[in-house]
Amino acid sequence: MPELPDVEGFRRVLSACGLRCVTGIEVRDAGVLRGVTEKRLREEAEGRRLRKAWRHGKWLFAPMEGGPTLVFHFGMTGALWCSSPDEPFAAHDRLVLTLDDARSLRYRDQRKLQGVQLADEAAVGRILDRLGPDALAMDRAELTERLSARRGAVKSALMDQSVIAGLGNLLCDEILWRARVAPRTPARGMDEAAYRDLHAAMGRVLRTSVRAGRVPPRRSWLTGRRDDSEPLCPRCGRPLCSGRLAGRRTVWCPHCQP
């Protein structure tokens, strides 16, 4: 599932394409359009120049000169590609924006759980109102304040986009493992040292993952071991545990995260 590092990579894809003009739009599957028809998308977007894209959490915003903003949410399987004119379409290319240098931006998504919408300034504001601060920009005091006010498990709080925007299942498990915090620990029951360690781990994991454009499956990371047939902790070598929390598979080390 695309998380903050993946979406930051998609923002770089848009930036690499440059501030180009959208000369054509091909909707290959209207199932990825959210709150906008194919006709209106063409009327609003064709002929407009893309401005500097920006990201908040798992959302990507591409403002258009003199018009609304293209808003991308990638759900479980979405991705954004900048393709040359002669590159064949992939099976799951759902929306294609042709640019004035003949390249194309392609929204690719197998499961179509989220998608693409148009948003004016007020609609962008409503999206942001539902989201917490971006995880990459959050300082320790803000993290402590937000988590200490939450009921329930710390992993559930970290994954709640209204608390912190951008963290998904892989990132949360990796951060908690590095901070030596058990995923079922009450979010508001930790001491200052635990909040400090959690913030430091979040920063390290996010910075490395953003550089990689994904949560890297390194063998020195929990992420690189979680799908082994008999996964062992990269730190202590003991067996990892797996269970369900907040509706998602959760992996942790019972020795390192007591």
C-alpha positions in Angstrom: 0.0 0.0 0.0 1.5 3.4 -0.9 2.5 5.3 2.2 4.1 8.7 2.7 7.5 7.7 1.0 5.8 6.3 -2.1 3.6 9.4 -2.5 6.6 11.6 -2.1 8.1 9.6 -4.9 5.0 10.2 -7.0 5.4 14.0 -6.3 8.9 13.8 -7.7 7.5 12.1 -10.8 5.2 15.1 -11.3 8.1 17.5 -10.7 10.3 15.6 -13.2 7.6 16.1 -15.8 7.9 19.9 -15.2 5.2 22.6 -15.3 3.7 21.3 -18.5 0.4 22.0 -20.2 -2.2 19.2 -20.3 -3.1 18.8 -24.0 -5.3 15.7 -23.7 -7.0 13.4 -21.3 -7.8 9.7 -21.8 -10.0 8.1 -19.2 -9.4 4.4 -19.8 -11.4 3.4 -16.7 -13.9 5.8 -15.1 -13.8 3.7 -12.0 -10.9 5.8 -10.7 -12.7 9.1 -11.0 -14.1 10.4 -7.7 -16.8 13.1 -7.7 -16.0 14.2 -11.3 -17.2 13.0 -14.7 -15.0 12.4 -17.6 -16.6 15.3 -19.5 -16.0 17.7 -16.6 -12.4 16.5 -16.1 -11.6 17.3 -19.7 -13.4 20.7 -19.6 -11.6 21.7 -16.5 -8.1 20.3 -17.1 -7.3 20.2 -20.8 -5.4 23.3 -21.9 -4.2 24.2 -18.4 -0.6 24.2 -17.2 0.3 22.1 -14.1 1.9 24.1 -11.3 4.2 22.8 -8.5 2.8 19.7 -6.9 2.7 19.2 -3.2 2.0 16.3 -0.8 0.3 16.0 2.6 0.3 12.6 4.1 -0.8 10.1 1.5 -2.5 12.7 -0.7 -0.9 14.4 -3.7 -2.1 17.7 -5.0 -1.3 19.1 -8.5 -2.7 22.6 -8.9 -3.5 23.8 -12.4 -2.9 27.4 -13.6 -6.2 29.3 -13.5 -8.2 26.3 -12.5 -8.8 23.6 -9.8 -6.4 21.1 -8.3 -6.0 17.5 -9.4 -6.0 15.4 -6.3 -4.6 11.9 -6.2 -5.1 9.3 -3.6 -3.4 5.9 -4.3 -5.4 3.5 -2.1 -3.8 0.1 -1.9 -2.3 -0.3 -5.4 -2.2 3.2 -7.1 0.9 4.7 -8.7 1.8 7.6 -10.9 4.2 7.3 -13.9 5.7 9.7 -16.4 5.9 7.8 -19.7 7.4 8.4 -23.1 5.0 8.6 -26.1 5.9 5.2 -27.4 5.7 3.3 -24.1 2.9 0.7 -24.3 0.0 1.0 -21.9 0.1 -1.2 -18.8 -2.9 -3.3 -18.0 -3.9 -1.1 -15.1 -3.3 2.3 -16.6 -6.7 4.0 -15.7 -6.1 7.7 -16.5 -3.7 9.2 -19.0 -2.8 12.9 -19.1 -0.9 13.9 -22.3 1.5 16.8 -21.9 2.6 19.4 -24.4 6.0 17.6 -24.8 4.2 14.4 -25.8 5.0 12.6 -22.6 2.1 11.3 -20.5 1.2 11.1 -16.8 -0.4 7.8 -16.1 -2.4 6.9 -13.0 -2.0 3.2 -12.6 -4.1 1.2 -10.1 -5.1 -2.4 -10.0 -7.8 -2.3 -7.3 -9.3 1.2 -7.8 -10.0 1.7 -4.1 -9.3 5.4 -4.3 -8.6 7.6 -7.3 -8.5 11.0 -8.8 -10.7 14.1 -8.2 -10.9 17.8 -9.0 -10.9 20.2 -6.0 -11.3 23.9 -5.7 -9.6 25.7 -2.8 -12.5 25.0 -0.4 -12.5 21.3 -1.3 -8.8 21.1 -0.8 -9.3 22.7 2.6 -11.9 20.1 3.5 -9.6 17.3 2.7 -6.8 18.8 4.8 -9.3 19.4 7.7 -9.7 15.6 8.0 -6.0 15.0 8.2 -3.5 15.4 11.0 -0.1 17.0 10.6 2.2 15.5 8.0 4.4 12.8 9.7 7.5 14.1 8.0 7.1 17.6 9.5 5.9 16.7 13.0 8.1 17.6 15.9 8.4 15.6 19.2 6.1 17.9 21.2 3.3 17.6 18.7 3.6 13.8 18.4 3.5 13.5 22.2 0.5 15.8 22.5 -1.5 13.9 19.9 -0.7 10.4 21.1 -1.1 11.2 24.7 -4.7 12.4 24.0 -5.7 9.1 22.3 -7.4 6.1 23.7 -6.5 2.7 22.4 -3.3 1.1 21.1 -0.4 3.2 19.9 -0.3 1.5 16.5 -4.0 2.3 16.0 -3.3 5.9 16.8 -0.3 6.1 14.5 -2.3 4.7 11.6 -5.2 7.1 12.1 -4.8 9.7 9.4 -6.7 12.3 11.5 -3.9 12.0 14.1 -0.9 11.8 11.9 -1.0 11.9 8.1 1.1 9.5 6.0 1.8 6.5 8.1 0.6 3.1 7.0 1.0 -0.5 8.2 4.6 -1.1 7.2 5.9 2.2 8.5 4.0 1.8 11.8 5.4 -1.7 12.4 8.9 -0.5 11.5 8.8 2.6 13.7 7.4 0.7 16.7 10.1 -2.0 16.4 12.9 0.5 16.2 11.5 2.4 19.2 11.1 -0.9 21.1 7.4 -0.1 21.8 4.8 -2.9 21.6 2.1 -2.2 19.1 -0.7 -2.7 21.7 0.8 -0.3 24.2 -1.8 2.3 25.2 -1.1 5.4 23.2 -1.6 7.7 26.2 0.1 5.5 28.7 3.7 5.9 27.6 6.4 7.9 29.4 8.4 10.8 28.0 11.3 8.5 27.0 9.0 6.3 24.9 7.5 9.3 23.1 11.0 10.6 22.5 12.2 7.2 21.1 9.1 6.9 19.0 9.7 10.4 17.4 13.3 9.7 16.8 12.5 6.3 15.1 9.8 7.9 13.0 12.2 10.5 11.7 14.9 8.0 10.8 12.6 5.6 9.1 10.8 8.3 7.1 14.0 10.0 5.9 15.5 6.7 4.7 12.2 5.6 3.1 11.7 8.9 1.3 15.2 8.6 -0.2 14.3 5.1 -1.4 10.8 6.1 -2.6 9.3 3.3 -0.6 9.6 1.4 2.7 12.8 -0.5 1.8 12.7 -4.3 2.4 16.2 -4.4 3.9 17.2 -7.4 5.9 18.3 -5.2 8.7 14.8 -3.8 8.9 11.7 -5.5 10.3 10.2 -4.8 6.8 12.8 -7.1 5.2 11.9 -10.0 7.5 8.2 -9.9 8.0 7.3 -12.0 5.0 9.8 -14.8 5.6 8.3 -18.3 6.2 9.7 -18.2 9.7 10.6 -14.6 10.4 13.3 -13.7 12.9 14.0 -10.4 14.5 16.8 -8.6 12.7 18.0 -7.3 16.1 17.9 -10.2 18.5 17.4 -13.2 16.2 14.3 -14.4 18.1 11.0 -15.4 16.3 8.7 -12.5 15.4 5.0 -12.5 16.3 2.2 -11.8 13.9 -1.4 -10.8 14.7 -4.3 -8.5 13.7 -4.5 -4.9 15.1 -6.6 -2.1 13.7 -7.7 -4.5 11.0 -4.2 -5.0 9.7 -1.6 -7.7 10.0 0.9 -6.5 12.7 4.4 -7.9 13.1 6.5 -7.3 16.2 9.3 -8.8 18.3 8.0 -9.9 21.8 11.6 -9.8 23.2 12.5 -6.3 21.8 9.0 -4.9 22.2 7.9 -6.2 25.6 
